[in-house]
Amino acid sequence: MNLCNGVLHETDLRVAPHLTCVGASRQEVLDIAKDYWSQGVRHLVALRGDAPPANLTAEGRYRPHPEGFAYASDLVQGLSQVGNFEMSVAAYPEGHPESGGLDAELENLKRKVDAGAGRAITQFFFETDLFLRYRDCCAAAGIQANIVPGILPITRFPQLLRFAARCGASVPDWLRSRFDGLDDDPDTRRMIAANVAIEQVQRLRQHGVEEFHFYTLNRARIGVCDLPRAGDPAARQ
């Protein structure tokens, strides 16, 4: 809360705190949202969140907090009663591992948008066509929201593989081959990661995408400002 307040009032950056459903009651979540609103925050990212063991059934399925919001669509609806927030939600071009497929994922996203979300930030992906097909599917399903591609600059490839397995994102063979044999070469890994992200952005911009979300995994130096620009030598490798 203090960090958001500092960024909001001491910089020109827009602040978008993340709020999740898990591990808290409705009132606790809404009280946090009210505090954000009073500080001047006008943009929230509303997520169900990763369930801790206490919120899982014996079979490993998600179990909502007994006094909390069950899903992100419920959270979005509740937050809209606190203030006129601009709200972003999560989207999964390859389907959420728990959703039961892409059709179910689209239905879930539509519920979130109908509840008040105006932007959907996708899970990371590496094949441009995956995003473009998903964007077309969203339009066909009547989802009236800006679909923002999630870009993940790769810092450690084994970590990426674990993330991908957990969230159902595919890792293409061409990407695996780029990182083969580079376990002890962090400089080359970083250059390749930057180039992969730049290539993704360039291809997506050719298809009219103008807004991007970079996953930095709490590593500030991996932000957009730290990636080589298209005219830099590293970006031409």
C-alpha positions in Angstrom: 0.0 0.0 0.0 2.8 2.5 0.9 4.7 1.6 -2.2 1.7 2.2 -4.4 1.1 5.5 -2.7 4.7 6.6 -3.2 4.8 5.7 -6.9 1.4 7.4 -7.4 2.3 10.7 -5.8 6.1 10.9 -6.4 6.2 9.8 -10.1 4.2 10.3 -13.3 3.6 6.5 -13.5 0.1 5.0 -13.4 -0.3 2.5 -10.6 -2.3 -0.7 -11.0 -2.3 -2.8 -7.8 -3.3 -6.4 -8.1 -6.1 -7.7 -5.9 -6.9 -11.5 -5.6 -9.8 -13.5 -4.2 -7.9 -16.1 -2.3 -7.2 -16.0 1.4 -9.4 -13.1 2.3 -13.1 -12.2 3.0 -15.1 -10.0 0.7 -15.1 -7.2 3.2 -11.3 -7.4 3.6 -10.8 -7.1 -0.1 -13.3 -4.3 -0.5 -11.7 -2.4 2.4 -8.3 -2.6 0.6 -10.0 -1.3 -2.6 -11.5 1.6 -0.7 -8.1 2.5 0.7 -6.7 2.5 -2.9 -9.5 4.7 -4.1 -9.0 7.2 -1.3 -5.3 7.4 -2.3 -6.2 8.2 -5.9 -5.7 4.7 -7.4 -8.0 4.3 -10.4 -6.7 1.1 -12.0 -6.8 -2.3 -10.5 -5.8 -5.8 -11.8 -8.5 -8.2 -10.5 -7.4 -11.8 -10.3 -8.6 -15.0 -8.7 -5.0 -15.7 -7.7 -3.1 -18.9 -7.1 -4.7 -20.9 -4.4 -2.6 -21.8 -1.3 -2.9 -25.3 0.2 -5.6 -24.1 2.6 -7.8 -23.2 -0.5 -7.5 -26.6 -2.2 -9.7 -29.6 -1.8 -8.3 -33.1 -1.1 -8.3 -33.6 -4.9 -6.2 -30.5 -5.4 -9.1 -28.3 -6.9 -9.6 -24.7 -6.0 -11.9 -24.0 -3.0 -13.1 -20.4 -2.5 -12.7 -18.7 0.8 -16.0 -19.3 2.7 -16.6 -15.5 3.1 -14.7 -14.4 0.0 -15.3 -13.8 -3.6 -15.5 -17.1 -5.4 -14.0 -16.1 -8.8 -12.5 -13.1 -10.5 -15.8 -12.2 -12.1 -17.3 -11.9 -8.6 -14.3 -9.8 -7.6 -14.7 -7.4 -10.5 -18.4 -7.0 -9.8 -17.7 -6.2 -6.1 -14.9 -3.7 -6.9 -17.2 -1.9 -9.3 -19.4 -1.0 -6.3 -16.4 0.6 -4.6 -15.5 3.1 -7.3 -15.3 3.6 -11.0 -12.0 1.7 -11.3 -10.5 0.8 -14.7 -10.1 -2.9 -14.3 -7.9 -5.4 -16.0 -8.3 -9.2 -15.7 -6.4 -12.3 -16.8 -6.8 -14.1 -20.1 -5.4 -17.4 -21.3 -4.8 -17.8 -25.1 -4.3 -21.6 -24.6 -6.9 -22.0 -21.9 -6.5 -22.0 -18.2 -5.4 -25.4 -16.8 -8.5 -25.5 -14.6 -11.0 -24.1 -17.1 -11.6 -27.3 -19.2 -10.5 -25.8 -22.5 -10.5 -22.7 -24.6 -14.3 -22.4 -24.9 -14.7 -22.5 -21.2 -11.9 -19.9 -20.8 -13.7 -17.6 -23.3 -16.9 -17.9 -21.3 -15.1 -17.1 -18.1 -13.4 -14.1 -19.7 -16.8 -12.8 -21.0 -18.2 -13.1 -17.5 -15.4 -10.9 -16.2 -15.8 -8.3 -18.9 -19.6 -8.3 -18.5 -19.0 -7.7 -14.8 -17.0 -4.5 -15.5 -13.5 -5.3 -16.7 -12.3 -3.3 -19.7 -8.9 -4.9 -20.4 -7.7 -8.5 -20.4 -4.0 -9.2 -20.0 -3.0 -12.6 -21.4 -0.8 -15.3 -20.0 2.6 -15.3 -21.6 3.0 -17.0 -25.0 5.7 -17.3 -27.7 3.8 -18.0 -30.9 2.2 -14.8 -32.3 -0.5 -16.8 -34.1 -1.7 -18.1 -30.7 -2.5 -14.6 -29.6 -4.0 -13.5 -32.9 -6.3 -16.6 -33.0 -7.3 -15.9 -29.4 -8.0 -12.3 -30.1 -10.3 -13.3 -33.0 -12.1 -15.8 -30.8 -12.7 -13.1 -28.2 -14.2 -10.9 -30.8 -16.4 -13.7 -32.1 -17.6 -14.4 -28.6 -18.7 -10.8 -28.2 -16.0 -9.9 -25.7 -15.7 -6.1 -25.8 -12.4 -5.5 -24.1 -8.8 -4.6 -25.1 -6.8 -7.9 -25.2 -3.3 -7.1 -24.1 -0.5 -9.6 -24.9 1.6 -10.7 -22.0 5.3 -10.8 -22.9 7.8 -12.7 -20.7 11.5 -11.8 -21.2 13.3 -15.1 -20.3 15.9 -14.9 -17.6 16.3 -18.6 -16.6 15.0 -21.2 -19.1 14.4 -24.0 -16.5 12.3 -21.5 -14.5 10.3 -20.7 -17.7 9.6 -24.4 -18.2 8.2 -24.7 -14.7 6.0 -21.7 -15.1 4.8 -22.9 -18.5 3.9 -26.4 -17.1 2.0 -24.8 -14.2 -0.1 -22.4 -16.3 -0.6 -24.5 -19.4 1.5 -22.3 -21.8 3.4 -24.1 -24.6 7.1 -23.7 -25.2 7.9 -24.2 -28.9 10.9 -26.2 -30.0 12.5 -23.2 -31.8 12.7 -21.4 -28.5 14.2 -24.4 -26.7 16.9 -24.7 -29.3 17.9 -21.0 -28.9 18.8 -21.7 -25.2 20.4 -25.1 -25.6 23.9 -25.2 -24.1 23.7 -21.7 -22.5 23.3 -22.7 -18.8 26.7 -21.1 -18.0 26.4 -18.1 -20.4 24.1 -15.5 -18.8 25.1 -12.7 -21.1 24.1 -14.7 -24.2 20.9 -15.8 -22.5 20.0 -12.2 -21.7 20.7 -11.1 -25.3 18.6 -13.9 -26.7 15.8 -13.2 -24.2 15.8 -9.5 -25.3 15.7 -10.4 -28.9 12.8 -12.9 -28.5 10.8 -10.2 -26.7 11.6 -7.6 -29.3 10.6 -9.9 -32.1 7.3 -10.7 -30.4 6.5 -7.0 -30.0 7.5 -6.2 -33.6 5.3 -9.0 -35.0 2.4 -8.1 -32.9 2.6 -4.4 -33.8 2.3 -5.5 -37.5 -1.1 -6.8 -36.5 -2.3 -3.6 -34.9 -1.3 -4.3 -31.3 -0.2 -1.2 -29.5 -0.4 -2.1 -25.8 1.9 -4.7 -24.1 2.3 -6.2 -20.7 5.8 -7.3 -19.7 6.2 -9.9 -17.0 9.3 -9.0 -15.0 8.7 -11.4 -12.1 9.6 -8.7 -9.5 12.9 -8.0 -11.2 12.8 -4.3 -12.1 15.9 -4.4 -14.3 14.1 -6.7 -16.7 11.6 -4.0 -17.5 11.0 -2.5 -20.9 13.6 0.2 -20.3 16.3 -2.5 -19.8 15.6 -4.3 -23.2 17.8 -3.4 -26.2 16.0 -1.0 -28.6 15.4 -2.1 -32.1 18.4 0.0 -33.4 20.8 -1.3 -30.8 23.5 -3.8 -31.9 22.1 -6.4 -29.5 18.7 -6.1 -31.1 20.2 -6.8 -34.6 21.9 -10.1 -33.6 
